[in-house]
Amino acid sequence: MIRFECDYAEGCHPAILEALTASNFDQTPGYGLDPYCEEARSMIKNVCDAPQADIHFLVGGTQANATVISSLLRPFEGVLSAPTGHIACHETGAIEHSGHKVLPLDKDLIARHAEESCDADYQALNESKITASMVRWAMEEHLHNPVHEHVVKPAMVYLAHPSENGMLYTKKELSDIASACHMYGIPLYVDGARLGYGLVADGNDLSIKDLAKLADIFYIGGTKCGALFGEAIVITNSMLNRDFRYTIKMNGGMLAKGRLLGIQYKTLMSLTDEGCTLYEAICRSAVVQAYRIRDAFVAKGLKMACASRTNQQFVILTAEQQKVLGKQFAFEYWGPHDATHDVVRFCTSWATKKENVDVLLEAIAHL
C-alpha cells in the first residue's frame, strides 16, 4: 500500500535524525531552556526578520491552537474562524474544551450584508478562507447588538495559511485582515501547520517575513513539514507573551526534553547550498509531486474540487474509481460531492518518493 492520505506518515528528515543522534548524550536543562532551543529561536527570528519576537516550541498542532487561543481570550470571549477552519471542524472540540467558543464567519453573515458583499466573500468561504469584510461585519454586529453582553464576544481572528483545503492568502488579503483586526483591537492568529508548503507554492506572494509583520502570533509547522514532531509559535506582538509558558504547561504542550524540539528546528532552519532553508527545500519537493498528481487527474478528464496550489490535492471520484485506486493507494475521504461522487484528498509530503507517484500516475491513466 502506497500512502497519500496525510503528510505525516513518515518519520522525519534524515538530517534531523542525525542531529538527534549526535546530541543524544548531551546533558541540558529541560523545558526548552537549553542551548539548542536558544539557537533555534535565534535562527527563526533571523528567518522571520523579527528580532523582537518570542519563540516557543510545542509538541503538536492541537496543543498549539488550544494554547494560543486559551491564552489570549478571557472566559466570555470567542474566536472568529471560517466554518471549515481547522479549529472549527478538525480539533474534536479542543477549543471549546478550553472554555472558548469558535464563532464561524459563514454565508449567513455575508447574506446579512448583501449590499456590501461581493462574490469574493463567497469564494473565500469555498476556499476555507475569510475576508477582512467578514471580520468587520462580525465585529460591528456584536458592537451594535443591544444584548451584546448576553452573547459570546468575538475577540480574536483565526485563519490558516494554507487554508484547510490547500488554498493561499495573498499578501493583500492578509494585510486587509490584519488592518481589520487592528481597527477593533483584536489579535490575528495564523495556523501554520502546513506553512512550509504554502511558502513554496506556485503563485504565493506571502513570505514568512510578511507573515511576521502582519500576524500578531503564528506558528511554523514542523509535524507535517519534515520534523519528527513539534511546532514553533512566533509571537510578534509583545503584549501577548505575558505568562505564555504557564499556558503551554497547563495545556500539555510543554516537553520536558525540550531540546528535542530545538534540535529539530535548528536543523530545519539551516540554510542549504541553494540559499533557502532546509524547511523550504524539502517542502518544495512535496509540492512538485502534488502538482504531478493533480495534472494526471486533469489529463484523465477528472475534476478537481478546488484549485489547491499546495501539497494537498482534492479530486472528485466515483465510488468505483475510489475502489480501484484504493486497492493500491491510501487516500483520505473528504466528503460527498453529489449523489454519485465524493471528494477525496491525495496528500504528498517532504518524503514522498517520485517512483511512488509514478505508480499512482500510471494507475490514474488506467482508470
Disulfide bonds with the S-S distance in Angstrom:
none
